[in-house]
Amino acid sequence: MALTIGPKTSFVLPGTDAYQFHSGVTDRDYEVLITVMGSGNPGTRYPVLYHPDGDLGPSFPVMVPLMQLGKELPGMIVVSIGYGLGGLVSDPVVLQRWATLRMTDLIPTLQPDGSGGGAPDFLRFISEELMPFVNANYPADADDCGLAGDSLGGLFVLYAILASPGMFRRCLAGSPSIGRSRDLLFSLEEQLAESGQDPPTRLFMGAGSLEGDPMLSNMNAMTDRLRSRGYSNFKLTAKVFDDETHVSVWPASFSRGLKAIFATD
């Protein structure tokens, strides 16, 4: 009996819808993957977790259902935002393009080399274009949005929390590259404290002990500042994982972080 091979297709995570967006705010193209990880019961609304690291593959969306099997996470909708580069970031050509786009979208301040500065517009893309689409087409709880990112994505998470308090209720900042926009972040933190706001937000920050400084010193400084404010609704968890690097720490940081930001206590 002869072997029959069907047409080659691109892999998409089961249960995932893939969209191509062109943002009128950033004037850039995005590949957005949306996965409903819930029971599907009619009338049920789920928290939405936005994830600006979509080009890293299905690793993060796969982690959520595995933890749900262990009853460690509730149902949710995961929205992964990438650029649809058509290859793995381990490919040097793909990596260069990916890094350039990420630096533009995720860093809030202009860098000495002229990169960065696009985070305000990227945040507007999420809040003004992507969120309304998700809320209109999926069983989303519009009042329960989260944001999870790593490295520059972690920096963007902190920027979003401080620049738009209350927009995201569950936030995970893995190895946040605070040094890229340190002065701005600490200025925004000061403004938040002086405003008297106490946003109902759960934030987890994690990093590896082998990342060293300035990663650890900046994260510790931000942790100390936030904890000194005496917030009652703003819940912060921070963790340094032993013997982990900037690359190896993310599975531990994300698994621990997801449990922290979805805790019910």
N, C-alpha and C positions, 0 to 999 in steps of 0.2 A: 504494500500500500504506500503510495507516494506521499511524501511530506508536502503539505500545503501551507504557504506563508501568506498572510494577508498584508494589506498596505501598512506601511510604517506610519505611526501617529505619535504625536508628542504626548508625554505623560502628564496627566492632571490628577491631582489627589481625588479619590472617589468622594462624591458628594460636594464637589467644589465647582463653582461657577467662575469662569474666567472672562474678564472684560478688558477691553482696550479703551482707555480714557485719554482724551486730550483736554488738559486743564486750560480754561480761559484765564486763570489767575497766574499760573507759572509759565504758560505757553510751552509746556512740555508734555510728552506722552508717558503714560503709565500703564503697566499691566497690573490689574487688581484681581486678586483671587479671594472669593468669598465662600466660606464654609459654615453651614449651620450645624453646630455640634450639640444637638439637643434631641429631645424625645419626639419632636414634631407634633405634639398634641395641639389640636386647634385652640387658638386663643392664647397660647403661651407666648410670652415675650421674653427675650433673652438679652443679657448684657452683651455689648459689642466691644471687642478688643481689637484696636487698630495696631498694625504691626508694619513699620516702615522698613523692614528688612526682607522683603519678599523674594529677592533674588538669591537668597541663601538656600533656596530650595524648600522642600516640604517638611524639613526637620522640626520646625516650631509647630505647625499645624498638626503634625503627627504626635507630638508630645502631649497635647491637650487631651485627645481621646484616650490615650493610654492612661493618663492620670484619672480620667473620668471612670475608666474601668475599675480603678481602685477606690472609687468614691471620694477622691481627693479634690475634685473640681466639679462645679455645677455645669449645667448646659450654658452654652455661649455661642456667639457668632464671631468668627475670626476673619478679619479683613486684612490680608497681606498686600502691601503696596510695593511694587517693584517696577523695573523698567523694561522687562521683556527682552533681555539682551541676547537670548538664544544660545547661551552657553554657560559653563560653570565659571565661577569667579576664580578658580584655580588656573584658568587660561589667562596668561598675561595680557592679551589683547582685551578680553572681556573685563578683567580686573581694572585696567586703566580707565576704561569707559565708565564702569560702575563707580569707581572711586571719585571720578570727576563729578558725576551726577549727584552722588551722595554728599560730597562736600558742598555743592551748590545748595541742595535742598535742606540739609540737616544742620548746618552751622549758621547761627543767627547773626554773626558779625563777619565783616570782611576781613580776610586774612592777609598777611604781608605779601603773599604771592598772587593776590587778586582773586582767590577762590572764596567760597562761602558767601554769607550774607543773604541767602534765600530762604531761611527758615520761617520768617514771618509770612511770606507768600505760600510756602508749603503748608503751613498751619491753616491758612485761609482756604487752600485747596481742600484740605480734609474737612474743615468745619462748614464751608459754604457750598461745596460741590459734592464731595463724597458722602458725607453724613446724610444730607437730604436724600440722596439716591438709595443708600442702604435703608434708611428709615421708611422710605416709601415702598420698597420692593421686598423687604425681608421682615420676619417677626422680631424686630429689634425693639428693645426698651430704650427709647430715645433719651431717657434720663439717667441711664447707667452705661456710660461709655468709658473705655479704658484705653491705655496707650502703652505699648511695650517695645523697647528698642535696645540695641546693644552698641557700645562704642560711640560713634557719632549719633547713632539712634538713641543711645542713652542720654547724650547731651541734648538732643531734640526733645526728649521726654521732659527733662528738667526745665528747659526753656518754655515748653507748652504749659506746664503747671504754673510757672511763675508769671508768664506773660498773660495767660488767660485763666485765672483761678476759677475752679469749679467746672471747667469744661469737661475735664476727665476725672472720674471718681476713683479709678483703679490704674495705677501707674507703676511700671517696672523699668528701671534704668540700670541695665547691665553695663558695667565698666564705663561709666559716663565720661566722655572726653571733655571734662569741665575746663581744662586748660585752654581750649580753643576760644572760649568766650567767657573766661572767668570773671572779668570785671562786670560784664553785663549781667551775668547770672546773680552775682552777689548784690548788685544794685537793684535788680528786680526783687530779690528776696527781701531787701531792706524796705522797698516800697510796699510789698505785701504786708510786712509786719506793721508798718506805720499806718496802713489803711484800716487796720482793725478787723480785716476779714479772717474768717476761720473756715476755709473751704472743706467740705466733707470729702476728703481725698485720702486714699491709702497709697503710700509710696514705698516701694522696695528699691533699695540700691545695693548692688553687689559687685564685688571685684575680687581678683585673685591676688594672693599675697606676693606672688612673683612679678606682679605688674610694677611694683615699686612706686617711686615718686616721679612725677607729680600726681599720678593717678590716685594713689592712696591718700596723700596729704590733702588733695583737693576734695575728695569724697568725704574724708573725715571732717574737714572744715565746714562743708555744706551740711553734713549731719549735725555737727555741734550747733551751727547757727539755727537750723530748723528746730532742734530739740529745745533750744534756749527760749523759744518764743512762748512755750506753755500752751500750745494749741490744744483744744479739746476734741475737735472734729478731724483735724489733720493727723493721720496716723502714719508714723514713719518706722520702717524696719531697715537696718543696714547690716551687712554681713561681709566679712573678708574671709575667703575660702583658702585654706592652707594649700600650699604646693600647686597652685593653679596659675596659669599664665593668662594673658589677654585673650588668647585663642581658646585655650582648654577650659576656661571657667564658665563659658556661657551655659552648658547644660545644667550645671549645679545652680547657677545664678537664676536661670529661668524656672527650673522646677521649684526651687525654694521660693522664688519671687511670686510665682503664680499662686501658690498656696497662701502666701502672706496677703496678697491683694484681694483674694476672694474669701478670706477668712470671715466668719460670721460673728466673731466676738466683738 
